[in-house]
Amino acid sequence: MSAEAAELRRILAARASENGSLTDPAWRAAVEAVRREVFLGGDVYQINGPRWEPVHRAEVGEEEWLRLAYSDTTWVTQVDGVGAADALGPLAGRPTSSSTLPSLVVRMLEVAGVRDGDKVLEVGTGTGYSTAILCHRLGEGNVTSVEYDAGLAKNAAEHLRAVGCSPTLVTGDGLQGYREGAEYDAVVATCAVRHIPHSWLWQVRDGGTITTTLSGWMTASGLIRLTLDDEGVATGRFTGDTISYMLARPHERPPRPTLVLRTGEARASRVDPGLFDDWTGHFVAQLAAPSAEFVTVADSVVLVDVATGSQTWTEPAGTGWTVHQSGPLRLWDQVEEALLTWQAAGSPDQKAFGMTVTAETQTVWLGDPDGPSWRLPM
């Protein structure tokens, strides 16, 4: 089986190279060396309709398990805090941990520009697979990884020991970084954030980088690498990759009451709600209303602000759309204005956007730092 697994790793690395995710020979060597099946343990979830169905290694057999492990797929390992090994049957809920598809793991590391000798802080150990990839390239002494969930951290440590890796592993809030190991050449987050934690800025060296996905309660995402200058200001541009990660748990949206649509004040919308189907359009909408949650109900786009109870929803009206708004915030007004600004610029993809982070503010801008911009919640 070990020879078969080695061949599957070579095939996985070759495919990642073919699709452009993997260009650096050193990362390719890491993918070919690290045994991903070890990091999946013996149980994962796969989606089956609206529910997550546990898949057990003991039931599917070694040949099928290796096929699953070396497919370029994200395997969910935890749903609403319940590990696949502990699931008594299919679950409805939201994934809370996963083993990210290998091509995305190496894509993140290539975007980060990590090189031999770099000292890296990884935020989100998860199963430990990406940690092992880092260790293979950099050596375990240059890798620190922080995991929020104590159970996941314990499992990851076992997986890493099984493949002979002993990086610095920390159980705690990765948004606080790990001050004892600073300064770092790079921070790489395998979770998404609503804004850049100041701890990351303080713990990366001047000229170092922060690579993460910026996301929010509308679940839109953008991948960015920021570079810190000697004045403590971090800037960078989004890559345009259509990828997403789970939000860091402290940045997750709070629970909201059962949704009841209110009539509110109605008017004609100036933009097509279908823009939410566009990767960048959805991202722009989230920038404009960062505390709103996005829901779809039949043909309607629904936005609900958890803090204020403000609400907006759309419905078809002839050849256009009617929008209903209620509450202290006019959510659609905010979203509509941002989308019109984006359209006026030619509806570019995310590569046209950048970000500036200072001690006081964090803004995402269109075109250049002096162009249209939106402040992030901090």
C-alpha atoms as one frame of an Amber mdcrd trajectory, in Angstrom:
protein
   0.000   0.000   0.000   2.902   2.401   0.698   4.054   2.173  -2.935   0.505
   2.830  -4.083   0.218   5.841  -1.752   3.526   7.227  -3.014   2.303   6.985
  -6.596  -0.960   8.707  -5.669   1.043  11.537  -4.083   3.062  11.956  -7.266
  -0.148  12.087  -9.309  -1.655  14.646  -6.904   1.428  16.877  -7.171   1.469
  16.556 -10.970  -2.174  17.627 -11.219  -1.590  20.598  -8.930   1.311  21.610
 -11.171  -0.823  21.254 -14.291  -3.602  23.481 -12.949  -1.126  26.187 -11.919
  -1.565  25.870  -8.147   1.932  24.452  -7.728   4.946  25.972  -9.474   7.734
  25.726  -6.891   9.666  22.408  -7.009  10.230  22.562  -3.242   6.488  22.574
  -2.522   6.010  19.810  -5.071   8.539  17.703  -3.184   6.597  18.345   0.033
   3.298  17.226  -1.517   4.983  14.089  -2.836   6.457  13.310   0.587   3.691
  14.052   3.122   1.261  11.193   3.740  -2.123  12.880   3.712  -3.977   9.704
   4.713  -2.341   9.953   8.147  -3.885  13.403   8.673  -7.392  12.299   7.760
  -7.270   9.784  10.601  -9.986   7.225  10.089 -13.112   9.316   9.539 -14.360
  12.225   7.392 -17.689  13.660   6.277 -19.040  13.879   2.762 -22.080  15.891
   1.754 -25.204  13.943   0.887 -28.068  16.281   0.016 -28.606  18.647   2.961
 -26.721  16.470   5.443 -23.152  15.500   6.233 -22.611  11.761   6.130 -19.671
  10.188   8.000 -17.303   7.995   5.987 -15.203   5.531   7.949 -11.875   4.117
   6.809 -12.655   0.753   8.387 -15.823   0.459   6.301 -14.610   1.626   2.877
 -11.283  -0.242   2.952  -7.702   0.900   2.412  -7.807   1.209  -1.372 -10.842
   3.510  -1.336  -9.458   5.461   1.625  -6.253   6.210  -0.238  -8.274   7.297
  -3.259 -10.209   9.723  -1.037  -7.045  10.976   0.666  -5.256  11.752  -2.586
  -8.130  13.325  -4.435  -7.673  17.092  -4.595 -10.670  17.572  -2.334 -11.441
  19.309   0.940 -12.603  16.683   3.420 -14.743  17.973   6.268 -13.655  16.445
   9.571 -15.944  18.256  12.023 -19.534  19.566  11.791 -20.820  21.918  14.490
 -18.041  20.665  16.745 -18.781  16.959  16.204 -15.897  14.968  14.735 -16.674
  12.426  12.045 -15.473   9.620  14.334 -18.097  10.597  16.909 -21.050  11.038
  14.547 -23.799   8.471  15.099 -25.192   9.132  11.626 -25.693  11.916   9.070
 -25.740  15.446  10.519 -27.252  18.722   9.416 -25.073  21.668  10.315 -22.105
  23.815   9.412 -18.567  22.496   8.926 -16.231  23.670  11.683 -12.996  21.983
  10.559 -11.646  20.296   7.465  -8.574  19.036   5.662  -8.133  21.613   2.909
  -7.569  20.390  -0.629  -3.802  20.060  -1.185  -3.699  22.335  -4.242  -5.098
  25.177  -2.122  -2.614  24.490   0.681   0.337  24.958  -1.667  -1.364  27.820
  -3.517  -1.579  29.733  -0.223   2.094  29.062   0.495   3.137  30.189  -2.970
   1.056  33.368  -2.643   2.723  33.958   0.741   6.118  33.782  -0.947   7.491
  31.484   1.756  11.108  30.526   1.038  13.787  28.304   2.571  14.847  29.527
   5.993  11.665  31.555   6.634  10.084  31.455  10.066   6.329  30.984   9.698
   3.335  31.343  12.002   0.450  29.213  10.754  -2.969  30.139  12.110  -5.257
  27.107  12.107  -3.480  23.764  12.481  -6.590  21.758  11.600  -5.568  18.179
  10.844  -1.877  19.149  10.690  -1.436  18.400   6.976  -0.483  21.931   5.957
   1.787  22.123   9.024   3.616  19.025   7.799   3.983  20.556   4.326   5.618
  23.593   5.947   7.898  21.418   8.069   9.082  19.474   5.034  10.179  22.682
   3.316  11.365  24.820   6.221  12.283  22.400   8.985  10.186  21.974  12.113
  12.205  24.576  14.021  10.890  27.308  11.721   7.204  26.388  12.015   4.756
  27.486  14.719   1.098  26.515  14.350  -1.840  27.623  16.494  -5.156  25.746
  16.758  -8.240  27.109  18.527  -9.989  23.769  19.157  -8.259  21.667  21.838
  -9.533  18.360  20.446  -8.340  19.192  16.949  -4.991  20.338  18.324  -4.506
  17.019  20.122  -5.330  15.023  16.985  -3.044  17.177  14.842  -0.157  16.655
  17.270  -0.653  12.889  17.040  -0.753  13.022  13.241   2.427  15.091  13.098
   4.275  12.783  15.470   3.207   9.841  13.309   5.060  11.348  10.332   8.058
  12.445  12.383   7.304  16.205  12.684   7.720  18.200  15.905   6.964  21.874
  15.146   5.906  24.288  17.870   2.208  23.588  18.398   0.029  25.955  20.400
  -3.570  25.511  21.538  -5.236  28.898  21.692  -6.696  31.785  19.723  -4.653
  32.140  16.543  -5.964  35.675  16.138  -3.667  36.540  19.044  -0.736  34.946
  17.234   2.047  33.504  19.386   4.209  36.252  20.826   6.799  33.887  22.326
   7.873  32.795  18.826   7.972  36.233  17.191   9.228  37.753  14.981   7.980
  35.829  11.972   8.833  36.220   8.316   5.300  35.252   7.372   1.888  34.662
   8.888  -0.293  32.245   6.901  -3.892  31.723   7.981  -5.848  28.613   7.054
  -9.002  30.295   8.314 -10.717  33.457   7.106 -10.959  36.723   9.050 -13.242
  39.757   8.976 -10.275  42.039   9.614  -6.548  41.642  10.210  -5.742  41.080
  13.908  -3.302  43.638  15.239  -1.319  40.843  16.886  -0.272  39.598  13.467
   1.047  43.042  12.574   3.030  43.242  15.804   4.527  39.764  15.435   5.655
  39.824  11.784   8.969  41.494  10.961   9.279  44.636   8.850   9.079  43.466
   5.246   7.302  40.278   6.332   3.981  39.126   4.953   0.479  38.185   6.093
  -1.471  35.883   3.794  -5.114  35.206   4.540  -8.607  35.182   3.134 -10.743
  38.163   4.021 -14.341  37.101   4.510 -17.436  38.053   6.475 -20.988  37.234
   7.443 -22.169  37.240   3.840 -19.616  34.408   3.229 -17.864  36.267   0.383
 -14.077  35.825   0.298 -10.896  37.257  -1.160  -7.312  35.986  -0.907  -4.690
  38.613  -0.132  -1.026  38.928   0.790  -0.089  42.003   2.796   3.466  43.264
   3.261   4.386  45.171   6.407   6.527  48.288   6.037   8.853  49.824   8.626
   6.115  52.187   9.818   3.758  49.377  10.774   1.469  49.754   7.744   0.520
  46.639   5.777  -0.633  46.850   2.160  -1.342  44.436  -0.637  -3.629  43.428
  -3.482  -6.118  40.604  -3.728  -5.064  37.738  -5.949  -8.387  37.134  -7.694
  -8.450  33.455  -6.622 -11.993  32.168  -6.110 -11.267  30.364  -2.856 -12.735
  30.420   0.617 -11.940  29.228   4.123 -14.098  28.881   7.217 -14.173  32.017
   9.348 -12.021  31.987  12.457 -14.351  31.036  15.270 -14.054  34.355  17.165
 -15.073  36.103  13.904 -18.098  33.875  13.235 -21.500  35.535  12.999 -23.635
  35.411  16.150 -26.933  33.535  16.187 -29.947  35.456  14.919 -33.679  35.044
  15.541 -35.855  33.061  13.136 -36.154  35.015   9.902 -39.478  36.770   9.359
 -39.596  39.049   6.308 -41.009  42.493   7.014 -42.609  44.685   4.352 -40.771
  47.844   5.425 -40.310  50.632   2.899 -40.421  49.477  -0.712 -38.796  50.988
  -3.791 -37.339  49.932  -7.127 -33.784  48.615  -6.972 -31.148  50.209  -9.185
 -29.058  47.033  -9.351 -29.776  43.422 -10.211 -29.758  41.184  -7.088 -28.207
  38.584  -9.392 -24.891  40.430  -8.849 -24.625  38.382  -5.655 -23.960  35.397
  -7.932 -20.769  37.091  -9.136 -17.719  36.326  -6.957 -16.568  39.946  -6.877
 -20.070  41.429  -6.813 -20.823  39.405  -3.696 -17.532  40.576  -2.155 -18.329
  44.230  -2.867 -21.762  43.852  -1.290 -20.164  42.435   1.838 -17.738  45.362
   2.043 -20.685  47.741   1.978 -22.697  46.000   4.716 -20.118  44.098   6.799
 -22.408  43.254   9.715 -25.166  41.801   7.531 -25.844  38.116   6.966 -26.784
  36.939   3.468 -29.708  34.556   2.955 -31.563  33.406  -0.142 -35.270  32.667
   0.069 -36.806  31.464  -3.214 -36.155  34.309  -5.707 -35.271  36.825  -2.989
 -31.913  38.093  -1.773 -32.226  38.739   1.950 -29.807  40.693   4.138 -30.184
  40.760   7.918 -28.074  42.891  10.245 -27.679  40.858  13.427 -26.807  43.777
  15.692 -29.660  46.133  14.775 -32.308  43.843  13.295 -32.218  45.851  10.075
 -33.419  43.869   7.105 -33.707  44.124   3.349 -35.069  41.731   0.753 -35.781
  41.810  -2.946 -38.522  40.435  -5.147 -39.064  40.424  -8.931 -41.238  43.260
 -10.249 -41.917  43.142 -13.985 -38.549  43.464 -15.705 -36.868  44.751 -12.548
 -36.832  44.248  -8.796 -38.479  45.763  -5.765 -36.452  46.077  -2.586 -37.938
  46.233   0.917 -35.973  47.843   3.763 -36.666  48.113   7.478 -34.739  48.947
  10.627 -32.229  51.691  11.478 -29.807  50.701   8.686 -30.733  50.965   5.013
 -28.754  47.924   4.007 -29.743  47.915   0.348 -28.851  51.589  -0.009 -25.331
  50.765   1.207 -24.965  47.690  -1.009 -26.505  49.361  -4.045 -24.160  52.347
  -3.891 -21.106  50.086  -3.644 -22.231  47.892  -6.537 -22.905  50.928  -8.714
 -19.408  52.238  -7.909 -17.927  48.871  -8.897 -19.956  48.787 -12.123 -18.870
  52.340 -12.972 -15.270  51.087 -12.770 -16.070  48.378 -15.315 -16.974  45.560
 -12.878 -13.350  44.365 -12.537 -12.462  41.154 -10.734 -10.822  41.078  -7.307
  -7.336  41.688  -8.682  -8.394  45.333  -9.018  -8.858  45.597  -5.232  -6.280
  46.175  -2.538  -6.115  46.706   1.187  -4.353  49.006   3.626  -4.027  48.161
   7.317  -2.852  50.651   9.943  -3.085  50.715  13.727  -6.234  52.825  13.413
  -8.119  51.701  10.309  -8.406  48.905   7.791  -9.744  49.700   4.339 -10.314
  47.811   1.117  -9.946  50.015  -1.954 -10.702  49.779  -5.639  -7.990  50.651
  -8.174  -5.506  52.337  -5.846  -5.430  53.543  -2.228  -6.917  56.900  -3.243
  -9.833  55.269  -5.071 -13.230  54.268  -3.686 -12.791  52.464  -0.391 -14.685
  50.677   2.355 -13.684  50.427   6.015 -13.682  47.019   7.669 -15.238  46.342
  11.082 -12.552  46.120  13.770
